[in-house]
Amino acid sequence: SLEQINRTKRQEDEERQIIKDETSKRIELLVQKRVEEELIRRKDEIEKEVMRRVEAAKSEMERELMFELEKQREQIREEARHREEFEKKKREELEDIFAENNRRIEEAQRKLAEERLAMIEEQRLMEEKRQRMRKEEEKRVKEEQKM
């Protein structure tokens, strides 16, 4: 009968709808599962990439810090070299001044000694002359007394 056919048709339609809905659900679940798996798989990949970038940035920062430290060390060494050169130059200048002063003192002492010797020699010559004159005077007085 027509009613039977309609009922069968409705029942087939309902079954088709149920199958369609169930298929959609299963497909949706499958897609969701695949998306989650992909996210999990990608999560590891992303975490690895993040870690790689963090390590690369860390290495770069360490390299830059080491470079800066080496630059600072070199600057400190250079400043120490300049300071040592400056102090050495000052020391040499002072040594030159002391040497020049010593040379002048020795020269002055030598001149004083020469002048002292000259004065002593002059005094000796004057004393000799005085004694000669005294002897001549005594000799003259004696000769006058003889006459």
Phi and psi in degrees as GROMACS dihedral restraints (atoms count N, CA, C in turn):
[ dihedral_restraints ]
;  ai    aj    ak    al  type     phi  dphi    fc
    3     4     5     6     1   -65.9    20    10
    4     5     6     7     1   -41.4    20    10
    6     7     8     9     1   -60.6    20    10
    7     8     9    10     1   -42.7    20    10
    9    10    11    12     1   -63.2    20    10
   10    11    12    13     1   -42.6    20    10
   12    13    14    15     1   -65.2    20    10
   13    14    15    16     1   -43.9    20    10
   15    16    17    18     1   -62.9    20    10
   16    17    18    19     1   -44.1    20    10
   18    19    20    21     1   -62.0    20    10
   19    20    21    22     1   -45.0    20    10
   21    22    23    24     1   -62.2    20    10
   22    23    24    25     1   -42.3    20    10
   24    25    26    27     1   -63.3    20    10
   25    26    27    28     1   -45.5    20    10
   27    28    29    30     1   -61.3    20    10
   28    29    30    31     1   -42.3    20    10
   30    31    32    33     1   -64.3    20    10
   31    32    33    34     1   -41.6    20    10
   33    34    35    36     1   -64.8    20    10
   34    35    36    37     1   -41.3    20    10
   36    37    38    39     1   -61.0    20    10
   37    38    39    40     1   -45.0    20    10
   39    40    41    42     1   -62.6    20    10
   40    41    42    43     1   -43.5    20    10
   42    43    44    45     1   -63.9    20    10
   43    44    45    46     1   -42.4    20    10
   45    46    47    48     1   -60.5    20    10
   46    47    48    49     1   -42.7    20    10
   48    49    50    51     1   -63.9    20    10
   49    50    51    52     1   -43.8    20    10
   51    52    53    54     1   -61.1    20    10
   52    53    54    55     1   -45.7    20    10
   54    55    56    57     1   -61.9    20    10
   55    56    57    58     1   -43.7    20    10
   57    58    59    60     1   -61.6    20    10
   58    59    60    61     1   -47.2    20    10
   60    61    62    63     1   -61.7    20    10
   61    62    63    64     1   -45.7    20    10
   63    64    65    66     1   -62.8    20    10
   64    65    66    67     1   -42.9    20    10
   66    67    68    69     1   -61.3    20    10
   67    68    69    70     1   -45.1    20    10
   69    70    71    72     1   -59.8    20    10
   70    71    72    73     1   -45.1    20    10
   72    73    74    75     1   -59.8    20    10
   73    74    75    76     1   -47.8    20    10
   75    76    77    78     1   -62.5    20    10
   76    77    78    79     1   -43.3    20    10
   78    79    80    81     1   -61.5    20    10
   79    80    81    82     1   -45.2    20    10
   81    82    83    84     1   -59.8    20    10
   82    83    84    85     1   -44.5    20    10
   84    85    86    87     1   -62.7    20    10
   85    86    87    88     1   -43.1    20    10
   87    88    89    90     1   -62.8    20    10
   88    89    90    91     1   -45.0    20    10
   90    91    92    93     1   -62.2    20    10
   91    92    93    94     1   -44.9    20    10
   93    94    95    96     1   -60.6    20    10
   94    95    96    97     1   -42.8    20    10
   96    97    98    99     1   -63.0    20    10
   97    98    99   100     1   -44.1    20    10
   99   100   101   102     1   -63.8    20    10
  100   101   102   103     1   -40.3    20    10
  102   103   104   105     1   -62.7    20    10
  103   104   105   106     1   -44.9    20    10
  105   106   107   108     1   -62.0    20    10
  106   107   108   109     1   -44.4    20    10
  108   109   110   111     1   -60.8    20    10
  109   110   111   112     1   -43.3    20    10
  111   112   113   114     1   -62.9    20    10
  112   113   114   115     1   -42.0    20    10
  114   115   116   117     1   -63.5    20    10
  115   116   117   118     1   -42.4    20    10
  117   118   119   120     1   -63.3    20    10
  118   119   120   121     1   -46.9    20    10
  120   121   122   123     1   -61.8    20    10
  121   122   123   124     1   -45.4    20    10
  123   124   125   126     1   -67.7    20    10
  124   125   126   127     1   -32.3    20    10
  126   127   128   129     1   -59.2    20    10
  127   128   129   130     1   -47.0    20    10
  129   130   131   132     1   -60.1    20    10
  130   131   132   133     1   -44.1    20    10
  132   133   134   135     1   -61.2    20    10
  133   134   135   136     1   -46.6    20    10
  135   136   137   138     1   -64.0    20    10
  136   137   138   139     1   -44.8    20    10
  138   139   140   141     1   -60.4    20    10
  139   140   141   142     1   -42.1    20    10
  141   142   143   144     1   -62.1    20    10
  142   143   144   145     1   -43.4    20    10
  144   145   146   147     1   -64.3    20    10
  145   146   147   148     1   -42.6    20    10
  147   148   149   150     1   -61.5    20    10
  148   149   150   151     1   -45.9    20    10
  150   151   152   153     1   -62.5    20    10
  151   152   153   154     1   -40.2    20    10
  153   154   155   156     1   -61.5    20    10
  154   155   156   157     1   -45.2    20    10
  156   157   158   159     1   -66.5    20    10
  157   158   159   160     1   -39.7    20    10
  159   160   161   162     1   -61.8    20    10
  160   161   162   163     1   -46.2    20    10
  162   163   164   165     1   -62.8    20    10
  163   164   165   166     1   -41.1    20    10
  165   166   167   168     1   -63.5    20    10
  166   167   168   169     1   -44.0    20    10
  168   169   170   171     1   -64.3    20    10
  169   170   171   172     1   -41.5    20    10
  171   172   173   174     1   -62.0    20    10
  172   173   174   175     1   -45.8    20    10
  174   175   176   177     1   -61.0    20    10
  175   176   177   178     1   -42.5    20    10
  177   178   179   180     1   -63.7    20    10
  178   179   180   181     1   -43.4    20    10
  180   181   182   183     1   -62.9    20    10
  181   182   183   184     1   -43.3    20    10
  183   184   185   186     1   -61.4    20    10
  184   185   186   187     1   -42.5    20    10
  186   187   188   189     1   -62.3    20    10
  187   188   189   190     1   -45.3    20    10
  189   190   191   192     1   -64.1    20    10
  190   191   192   193     1   -41.6    20    10
  192   193   194   195     1   -63.3    20    10
  193   194   195   196     1   -43.7    20    10
  195   196   197   198     1   -62.2    20    10
  196   197   198   199     1   -40.8    20    10
  198   199   200   201     1   -61.8    20    10
  199   200   201   202     1   -46.5    20    10
  201   202   203   204     1   -61.7    20    10
  202   203   204   205     1   -45.1    20    10
  204   205   206   207     1   -60.4    20    10
  205   206   207   208     1   -43.7    20    10
  207   208   209   210     1   -64.0    20    10
  208   209   210   211     1   -39.6    20    10
  210   211   212   213     1   -62.2    20    10
  211   212   213   214     1   -43.7    20    10
  213   214   215   216     1   -64.3    20    10
  214   215   216   217     1   -43.9    20    10
  216   217   218   219     1   -58.9    20    10
  217   218   219   220     1   -45.1    20    10
  219   220   221   222     1   -63.0    20    10
  220   221   222   223     1   -40.4    20    10
  222   223   224   225     1   -63.1    20    10
  223   224   225   226     1   -42.5    20    10
  225   226   227   228     1   -63.5    20    10
  226   227   228   229     1   -43.7    20    10
  228   229   230   231     1   -61.9    20    10
  229   230   231   232     1   -41.9    20    10
  231   232   233   234     1   -64.0    20    10
  232   233   234   235     1   -43.7    20    10
  234   235   236   237     1   -62.5    20    10
  235   236   237   238     1   -40.7    20    10
  237   238   239   240     1   -63.9    20    10
  238   239   240   241     1   -41.4    20    10
  240   241   242   243     1   -61.0    20    10
  241   242   243   244     1   -46.3    20    10
  243   244   245   246     1   -61.9    20    10
  244   245   246   247     1   -42.9    20    10
  246   247   248   249     1   -62.0    20    10
  247   248   249   250     1   -44.8    20    10
  249   250   251   252     1   -62.5    20    10
  250   251   252   253     1   -43.3    20    10
  252   253   254   255     1   -62.3    20    10
  253   254   255   256     1   -43.2    20    10
  255   256   257   258     1   -61.9    20    10
  256   257   258   259     1   -47.0    20    10
  258   259   260   261     1   -64.3    20    10
  259   260   261   262     1   -39.3    20    10
  261   262   263   264     1   -63.1    20    10
  262   263   264   265     1   -44.1    20    10
  264   265   266   267     1   -62.4    20    10
  265   266   267   268     1   -44.3    20    10
  267   268   269   270     1   -61.0    20    10
  268   269   270   271     1   -45.4    20    10
  270   271   272   273     1   -59.4    20    10
  271   272   273   274     1   -45.1    20    10
  273   274   275   276     1   -63.4    20    10
  274   275   276   277     1   -40.1    20    10
  276   277   278   279     1   -62.5    20    10
  277   278   279   280     1   -44.2    20    10
  279   280   281   282     1   -63.1    20    10
  280   281   282   283     1   -42.3    20    10
  282   283   284   285     1   -61.1    20    10
  283   284   285   286     1   -40.6    20    10
  285   286   287   288     1   -62.9    20    10
  286   287   288   289     1   -43.3    20    10
  288   289   290   291     1   -61.7    20    10
  289   290   291   292     1   -46.2    20    10
  291   292   293   294     1   -60.9    20    10
  292   293   294   295     1   -43.3    20    10
  294   295   296   297     1   -62.4    20    10
  295   296   297   298     1   -43.6    20    10
  297   298   299   300     1   -63.9    20    10
  298   299   300   301     1   -43.7    20    10
  300   301   302   303     1   -61.5    20    10
  301   302   303   304     1   -44.2    20    10
  303   304   305   306     1   -61.1    20    10
  304   305   306   307     1   -41.5    20    10
  306   307   308   309     1   -61.9    20    10
  307   308   309   310     1   -43.2    20    10
  309   310   311   312     1   -65.5    20    10
  310   311   312   313     1   -41.5    20    10
  312   313   314   315     1   -62.1    20    10
  313   314   315   316     1   -46.6    20    10
  315   316   317   318     1   -61.0    20    10
  316   317   318   319     1   -41.2    20    10
  318   319   320   321     1   -62.8    20    10
  319   320   321   322     1   -44.7    20    10
  321   322   323   324     1   -63.8    20    10
  322   323   324   325     1   -42.5    20    10
  324   325   326   327     1   -64.0    20    10
  325   326   327   328     1   -39.9    20    10
  327   328   329   330     1   -62.9    20    10
  328   329   330   331     1   -44.6    20    10
  330   331   332   333     1   -62.9    20    10
  331   332   333   334     1   -42.7    20    10
  333   334   335   336     1   -60.5    20    10
  334   335   336   337     1   -43.7    20    10
  336   337   338   339     1   -63.1    20    10
  337   338   339   340     1   -42.7    20    10
  339   340   341   342     1   -62.7    20    10
  340   341   342   343     1   -43.7    20    10
  342   343   344   345     1   -63.6    20    10
  343   344   345   346     1   -41.8    20    10
  345   346   347   348     1   -60.6    20    10
  346   347   348   349     1   -45.9    20    10
  348   349   350   351     1   -60.8    20    10
  349   350   351   352     1   -42.3    20    10
  351   352   353   354     1   -63.1    20    10
  352   353   354   355     1   -41.6    20    10
  354   355   356   357     1   -65.1    20    10
  355   356   357   358     1   -42.3    20    10
  357   358   359   360     1   -62.0    20    10
  358   359   360   361     1   -43.8    20    10
  360   361   362   363     1   -62.3    20    10
  361   362   363   364     1   -42.7    20    10
  363   364   365   366     1   -63.2    20    10
  364   365   366   367     1   -42.6    20    10
  366   367   368   369     1   -63.0    20    10
  367   368   369   370     1   -40.7    20    10
  369   370   371   372     1   -62.1    20    10
  370   371   372   373     1   -46.1    20    10
  372   373   374   375     1   -62.7    20    10
  373   374   375   376     1   -41.1    20    10
  375   376   377   378     1   -64.1    20    10
  376   377   378   379     1   -41.5    20    10
  378   379   380   381     1   -63.1    20    10
  379   380   381   382     1   -42.9    20    10
  381   382   383   384     1   -60.8    20    10
  382   383   384   385     1   -44.8    20    10
  384   385   386   387     1   -62.5    20    10
  385   386   387   388     1   -42.9    20    10
  387   388   389   390     1   -61.3    20    10
  388   389   390   391     1   -45.5    20    10
  390   391   392   393     1   -63.7    20    10
  391   392   393   394     1   -41.3    20    10
  393   394   395   396     1   -61.1    20    10
  394   395   396   397     1   -44.7    20    10
  396   397   398   399     1   -64.5    20    10
  397   398   399   400     1   -40.2    20    10
  399   400   401   402     1   -63.3    20    10
  400   401   402   403     1   -44.3    20    10
  402   403   404   405     1   -62.9    20    10
  403   404   405   406     1   -42.9    20    10
  405   406   407   408     1   -62.5    20    10
  406   407   408   409     1   -40.3    20    10
  408   409   410   411     1   -63.1    20    10
  409   410   411   412     1   -45.0    20    10
  411   412   413   414     1   -62.5    20    10
  412   413   414   415     1   -42.1    20    10
  414   415   416   417     1   -63.5    20    10
  415   416   417   418     1   -43.5    20    10
  417   418   419   420     1   -64.0    20    10
  418   419   420   421     1   -42.9    20    10
  420   421   422   423     1   -62.1    20    10
  421   422   423   424     1   -43.3    20    10
  423   424   425   426     1   -61.3    20    10
  424   425   426   427     1   -43.7    20    10
  426   427   428   429     1   -66.8    20    10
  427   428   429   430     1   -35.2    20    10
  429   430   431   432     1   -67.6    20    10
  430   431   432   433     1   -35.6    20    10
  432   433   434   435     1   -69.1    20    10
  433   434   435   436     1   -33.9    20    10
  435   436   437   438     1   -66.5    20    10
  436   437   438   439     1   -32.6    20    10
